[in-house]
Amino acid sequence: MIAGVGSRSRGSGLKNIKSLGEVARPLVATFWMRFLAAPSALAVIFAVLCILAICIASPVAAWAVDLVGVSQSAAVDQPQIYMLLRDSPTGTPIVGATADTNPSDPFGTVPTIGIQAYLDTGSSGILVSTATAQAWALSNSTYNGQTITFNDIGVGGTAAFNVSQQLYAGVAPYTPTTNTEDATAYLPVSSGGSPTSLRLEIGPADTGDNSLTGNLDTSLLEDIDVVGMPALTGKVMVVDARSSNTVMTQLAQSGDISSLLTDPNALANLSLRTYIYNPNTPFQSATIDTDPGIPATNLHVKLSYGDFSGFTTTTPTGAPGPTLAHNPFIGPNPLAAPGTDKTPPVRITCQVPNPANPTSMLTLAATGSFLFDTGAGASFISENMAAKLHVRYRAGTDGTDNPELEVFNPSNPAAQGTLLTNQFQESVGGIGGSETVAGFYLDSLIVPTMEANPAYYTDPRNLRFAGTRTAGGQQDILGPPVLVQNITATNGTRSITLDGDFGMNFLVGSLNISGSIDNPGISGFSPGAFDWITYDEANGILGLQLNSAFHIAGDFNLDGKLTNADVQAMLNAFQNIAAFKAAHNLSDADWLDLADVNRDGVVNAADLKYLMNLLTGNKLFLAGDVNLDGHVDAADILAMQQALANLPAYQTAKNLTNAQLLAIGDINNDGVVNTADLQALLDLLNSGGGSTDPVPEPASLVLLALGGFALGLTARRSRNRN
């Protein structure tokens, strides 16, 4: 399910986009997940995988929070949960029915109190399908004798849902050992300690007015139930991805998918284990696989919230609508007045051919607020965000079965662009049916963490999903994949298009999918980088625990943090690098990823100075950023020429100390700033170097203390990183 990804021609309120969404679960992901939930289908899924000739891709090792090549286009799973319903706070659970897994009766049902649903932070409400509502005998509410209809208003029409009677809900963990018939296993959905009265959405509804357009593929929706933000209010979600990562790692390393057939637990272990807890529930290592409590995490992302209830309507006038809650965003609340919400945004970069010089590459960047969406199996950016990277749909292909993305020249937008290399397509479904959407691979997607310096995206404590390029500029390890898709909420007086959607393919194991549900293609298994994922709704914090394959650059004592202890550990490692690498089983590439803290491709004294500056909070400078705009690019060439004409005047105008001037201007590292550094800057840019992010350099005190220190180690990265 891709958050709210449906037809770009229809704007829609966020809530129902997500509800139907499942909206926009990629069709192949729907196919995959339906089998994933049914262990009896092992033989079928194995046969299908063999026919599809899956290509297994090995994971890329990384020793910083530099997540190179770890994210494919679709998550292998999304968080799920069990839900029970009651007519009163302490009433008897309502009994429904679910499919019988007994192979001898494929169409049989068995009674149950547990509704299996997707746990979706991108959904503002709780949605049960028409089939579930019928099985649980839920009634459609009326008001003044009329059936209540909840309407999602969009550019392309209205999506309608019925509204349930007043209900009370409980949620139970999604694990293989959960007893879904034990009512005591369900945590009440509550507020302030009291059970919360809820009204659910039922549907989509058949209003008889063709509001659900004729091309709606209802087969995508009939079995889908979604538990959204009302169930998470005041709670903490915990996702255990350890077993899923283990299976994905085994598949990636062995290339042998037969284990999905021969090991009865392998397919089930691909599923994420998901829990909902009250705040401050302690971690319990003794029951880590069945009831872990809230684990500690070493990286944290601050979230904002947007309330999209104003983009929906309920009829008749005055009727009670479904229970809705706000949605979390990585970045500022998109509904807030500009500049009022300081939550750090997501930053994306992409290299495209330079229109002024097609033989060179231009690195472009954009920032925006991304919906944090556990119900999305893939991720997207808006067409406006893509345009900031000079990417757009080729004219006449958007909305067709073969959409294509091109790189265009903003100085001549009417001219046809150049087709983007390494683009892909996925079929997505939602209100109005399914369609094929195009996507491409960014060079980087950076998620700022609370541990990092918010002014510097290159801080190694930020999360940087990335790819690599050869010296010639070609992508050799593909970066983070994003679909290009507009999701627009409108209410007649205001419209807003989401900048993007941050889906589960960035947080858990993932694979590439293409084609349609009838003709799917699957390639490339990649385990996720995180063993534990937590979401604290009340505090607006996403917590992430890196697994053992990933560490923060500069974390020399390998405790998952950057502290003063890492300075001494770094000095100790430099005394005998070979011994340190052997003790921690590090390859040369692993060592470079861990020790090249300032990301300049060389391990030397500057990395120790960089680490110390990060820990002391000193102002950081980027070598070659002569115009001090936070980037090293062609604009710095003229600035360097002007600075060299009168260095004292430049230093005074920019209020720089001698050490800061040296950090910025001594590009060839010879201890002086002169015309040789201009040539070094030209060489750097001509070789594809430069940066769109500031790379810290030492302040004067650290320079004086460590000025004579040198390592003599000049190993360089074999690939450019952007």
Secondary structure as UniProt FT lines:
FT   TURN            3..4
FT   TURN            8..9
FT   HELIX           14..21
FT   TURN            22..24
FT   HELIX           27..36
FT   HELIX           39..41
FT   HELIX           42..52
FT   STRAND          66..68
FT   STRAND          74..75
FT   STRAND          80..86
FT   TURN            89..90
FT   STRAND          96..99
FT   TURN            103..104
FT   TURN            106..107
FT   STRAND          109..112
FT   STRAND          115..119
FT   TURN            121..122
FT   STRAND          126..128
FT   HELIX           130..135
FT   TURN            136..137
FT   STRAND          142..143
FT   TURN            144..145
FT   STRAND          146..147
FT   STRAND          149..154
FT   TURN            155..156
FT   STRAND          157..164
FT   STRAND          167..172
FT   TURN            176..177
FT   TURN            180..181
FT   HELIX           183..185
FT   STRAND          187..188
FT   STRAND          190..191
FT   TURN            192..193
FT   STRAND          194..195
FT   STRAND          201..202
FT   TURN            214..215
FT   HELIX           218..220
FT   TURN            221..223
FT   STRAND          226..227
FT   HELIX           229..231
FT   TURN            232..234
FT   STRAND          236..240
FT   HELIX           242..254
FT   TURN            257..258
FT   HELIX           259..262
FT   TURN            264..265
FT   HELIX           266..269
FT   STRAND          273..277
FT   TURN            279..280
FT   HELIX           285..287
FT   TURN            288..290
FT   STRAND          299..302
FT   STRAND          304..306
FT   HELIX           309..311
FT   STRAND          312..315
FT   TURN            317..318
FT   STRAND          327..330
FT   TURN            334..335
FT   TURN            338..339
FT   STRAND          346..354
FT   TURN            355..356
FT   STRAND          357..368
FT   STRAND          370..372
FT   TURN            374..375
FT   STRAND          380..381
FT   HELIX           383..388
FT   TURN            389..390
FT   STRAND          391..393
FT   TURN            395..399
FT   STRAND          405..407
FT   TURN            410..411
FT   TURN            413..414
FT   STRAND          418..419
FT   TURN            421..422
FT   STRAND          424..430
FT   TURN            431..432
FT   STRAND          433..441
FT   STRAND          444..447
FT   TURN            450..451
FT   TURN            454..455
FT   TURN            457..458
FT   TURN            460..461
FT   STRAND          463..466
FT   STRAND          468..469
FT   TURN            471..472
FT   STRAND          475..477
FT   STRAND          481..484
FT   STRAND          488..490
FT   STRAND          495..497
FT   STRAND          500..502
FT   HELIX           504..506
FT   STRAND          510..515
FT   STRAND          520..526
FT   STRAND          530..536
FT   TURN            537..540
FT   STRAND          541..546
FT   TURN            548..549
FT   TURN            553..554
FT   TURN            556..557
FT   HELIX           565..575
FT   HELIX           577..583
FT   TURN            584..585
FT   HELIX           588..595
FT   TURN            597..598
FT   HELIX           605..616
FT   TURN            623..624
FT   TURN            626..627
FT   HELIX           635..645
FT   HELIX           647..654
FT   HELIX           658..665
FT   TURN            667..668
FT   HELIX           675..686
FT   TURN            687..688
FT   HELIX           700..706
FT   TURN            707..708
//
